[in-house]
């Protein structure tokens, strides 16, 4: 939520400029661009509450009044139905960003026709990431295809970052899977360099506001932070698919 909070600070320092005769979307866009000229707005649409609009910036969602003067940083919850009305839109945004990245830049385990597919942001040095991977056959046996994106928390230049690059540069898809498994087991792997998507994976993780690994993103974009054992995850995914 860093971008939205930056907007909040900027808004306290000056007035938002809006076009008097413009429609709501144009007024909202103009107001935000006046505060942050380089803002990248992905979508503006009416919110579930009359008079408010949803504004999607990356994977962050804010609500604004139609005149572009006020914005709300937070979630909308229907207390009558106890439904979070914000999460579905956030999930949609996460899914869109991951889909845009493409599976060809991931390290995948399990058949393409598995009952479920999850995308996991992983750090090779992370203990729970290693625990998750040690059960990779169990995830596959429970109908879950696992697609890995690299998110070395120590950042570029760290040992985990170099390992991630080396896994990717190990060769073809099968060689990458083998290198990933060896690295997750704590074995030494050959250090390699090549064109790789690791920095792009990290940028996406930051865009999604990740704070730790593993971070599991389901097919519909729901974010599940932390490790979940194979059987429990399969049950949760079945429940999501049936809801």
C-alpha positions in Angstrom: 0.0 0.0 0.0 3.0 2.3 -0.3 1.8 4.1 -3.4 -1.6 4.8 -1.9 -0.1 6.1 1.4 2.2 8.3 -0.6 -0.8 9.8 -2.3 -2.4 10.4 1.1 0.7 12.4 2.2 0.7 14.3 -1.1 -3.0 15.1 -0.8 -2.4 16.8 2.6 0.1 19.1 1.0 -2.0 20.5 -1.8 -5.3 20.8 -3.4 -6.6 18.2 -5.9 -7.3 19.8 -9.3 -10.4 18.5 -11.1 -12.2 19.4 -14.2 -15.5 21.0 -13.4 -17.5 19.6 -16.3 -15.7 16.2 -16.7 -17.3 12.9 -15.8 -16.4 11.0 -12.6 -13.7 8.8 -14.2 -12.0 11.8 -15.9 -12.2 13.9 -12.7 -10.7 11.1 -10.6 -7.9 10.5 -13.1 -7.2 14.3 -13.2 -7.1 14.6 -9.5 -4.7 11.7 -9.0 -2.4 12.8 -11.8 -2.3 16.3 -10.3 -1.0 14.8 -7.1 1.2 12.1 -8.7 1.9 12.7 -12.4 3.6 9.3 -13.0 0.8 7.3 -11.4 -0.3 4.2 -13.5 -4.0 3.7 -13.1 -5.1 0.3 -14.3 -8.9 0.7 -13.9 -11.6 3.0 -12.6 -15.1 1.7 -12.0 -18.1 2.3 -9.7 -17.7 0.8 -6.2 -20.3 -1.4 -4.4 -21.4 1.7 -2.5 -23.2 4.5 -4.4 -21.2 7.6 -4.8 -17.8 5.9 -4.6 -15.5 4.6 -7.3 -12.8 1.9 -7.2 -9.4 3.0 -8.5 -6.9 0.2 -9.2 -3.2 1.2 -9.1 -1.1 -1.9 -9.7 -2.5 -4.4 -7.3 -3.6 -1.6 -4.8 -7.2 -0.6 -4.5 -8.5 2.8 -3.3 -12.0 4.3 -3.2 -12.7 7.9 -4.4 -15.6 10.2 -4.5 -17.0 11.0 -8.0 -15.6 14.6 -7.9 -12.1 13.3 -7.2 -11.7 15.2 -4.0 -11.7 12.5 -1.4 -10.2 9.0 -1.4 -10.4 6.2 1.1 -7.5 3.8 1.9 -9.1 0.6 3.3 -11.6 -2.2 2.8 -15.3 -2.2 2.4 -17.1 -4.9 4.4 -20.8 -5.7 4.2 -21.6 -6.2 7.9 -25.0 -7.7 7.1 -23.5 -10.5 5.0 -20.1 -10.4 6.6 -18.6 -10.2 3.1 -15.3 -8.4 2.3 -16.2 -6.5 -0.9 -12.6 -5.4 -1.5 -10.8 -8.7 -1.6 -12.4 -10.0 -4.9 -11.1 -7.0 -6.7 -7.6 -7.3 -5.2 -7.6 -11.0 -6.1 -8.6 -10.1 -9.7 -5.7 -7.6 -9.8 -3.2 -10.2 -8.5 -4.4 -12.7 -11.0 -4.0 -10.3 -13.9 -0.5 -9.3 -12.9 0.6 -13.0 -12.6 -1.1 -14.0 -15.8 0.7 -11.1 -17.6 4.0 -12.4 -16.4 3.4 -15.8 -18.1 4.1 -19.4 -17.0 7.1 -19.6 -19.3 9.0 -17.5 -16.8 8.2 -19.8 -13.8 9.6 -23.1 -12.6 6.6 -25.5 -12.5 6.0 -28.9 -10.8 3.0 -31.1 -11.7 0.9 -31.7 -14.8 -0.7 -28.9 -16.7 -4.1 -30.6 -16.3 -3.9 -30.7 -12.5 -7.2 -30.0 -10.6 -5.6 -26.8 -9.2 -2.7 -24.5 -10.0 -1.0 -22.2 -7.4 1.8 -19.7 -7.9 4.2 -19.7 -5.0 6.7 -16.9 -4.3 9.7 -18.6 -2.9 13.1 -17.9 -1.3 15.6 -20.8 -1.6 17.0 -20.0 1.8 13.6 -19.8 3.6 13.0 -22.7 6.0 9.2 -23.0 5.3 9.9 -22.7 1.6 12.2 -25.7 1.9 9.5 -27.5 3.9 6.9 -26.8 1.2 9.2 -28.1 -1.5 10.2 -31.2 0.4 6.5 -32.2 0.0 6.2 -31.2 -3.7 5.3 -34.8 -4.6 2.5 -34.7 -2.0 1.1 -31.4 -3.5 1.1 -33.0 -7.0 -0.5 -36.2 -5.6 -3.3 -34.0 -4.1 -4.0 -32.5 -7.5 -2.0 -29.2 -7.1 0.4 -27.9 -9.7 3.0 -25.6 -8.1 4.5 -22.7 -10.2 7.4 -21.0 -8.5 8.4 -17.3 -8.7 11.6 -16.2 -7.1 11.4 -13.8 -4.2 14.8 -13.7 -2.4 14.1 -11.6 0.6 17.7 -10.5 1.1 17.5 -8.7 -2.3 19.7 -8.5 -5.4 23.3 -9.5 -4.8 22.4 -11.9 -1.9 23.3 -15.6 -1.9 19.6 -16.4 -2.3 19.4 -14.2 -5.3 22.5 -15.8 -6.9 21.0 -19.2 -6.2 17.7 -18.2 -7.8 19.6 -17.0 -10.9 21.6 -20.2 -11.0 18.5 -22.4 -10.8 16.9 -20.5 -13.7 20.1 -20.7 -15.7 20.5 -24.5 -15.2 19.1 -25.3 -18.6 15.7 -26.5 -19.8 12.6 -26.9 -17.7 13.6 -30.3 -16.3 17.1 -29.0 -15.5 15.6 -26.1 -13.6 13.3 -28.4 -11.6 16.3 -30.6 -10.7 18.4 -27.5 -9.7 15.5 -26.1 -7.6 15.2 -29.4 -5.7 18.9 -29.6 -5.0 19.1 -26.0 -3.9 16.0 -26.5 -1.6 17.8 -29.5 -0.1 20.7 -27.3 0.8 23.0 -28.8 -1.7 25.6 -26.8 -3.6 24.6 -26.0 -7.2 26.7 -24.7 -9.9 26.7 -20.9 -10.0 25.5 -19.7 -13.4 24.5 -16.5 -15.1 22.2 -15.9 -18.0 19.2 -13.8 -19.0 16.7 -14.5 -16.2 13.3 -13.2 -14.8 14.4 -13.1 -11.1 14.4 -9.3 -10.9 11.0 -9.2 -12.6 9.6 -11.8 -10.1 10.9 -9.7 -7.2 9.3 -6.5 -8.6 6.0 -8.3 -8.9 6.3 -9.5 -5.3 6.9 -6.0 -4.2 4.0 -4.8 -6.3 1.8 -7.3 -4.5 3.0 -6.1 -1.1 4.6 -9.4 -0.1 6.4 -9.3 3.3 7.5 -13.0 3.5 7.8 -16.3 1.9 6.3 -18.7 0.9 3.4 -16.7 -0.4 0.8 -18.8 -2.2 -1.5 -17.2 -4.8 -4.4 -19.3 -6.0 -5.9 -19.6 -9.4 -8.4 -16.8 -8.7 -5.7 -14.5 -7.2 -6.4 -15.1 -3.5 -3.3 -14.6 -1.5 -2.5 -17.2 1.2 0.6 -16.1 3.2 2.9 -18.7 4.6 3.2 -22.5 4.4 0.1 -24.7 4.1 0.4 -28.5 4.1 -0.7 -30.4 1.0 -3.9 -31.9 2.2 -5.1 -28.8 3.9 -4.3 -26.7 0.8 -6.2 -29.1 -1.4 -9.3 -28.8 0.8 -9.1 -25.0 0.8 -8.7 -25.0 -3.0 -11.7 -27.3 -3.4 -13.8 -25.1 -1.2 -12.8 -22.0 -3.2 -13.6 -23.7 -6.4 -17.0 -24.8 -5.1 -18.0 -21.4 -3.6 
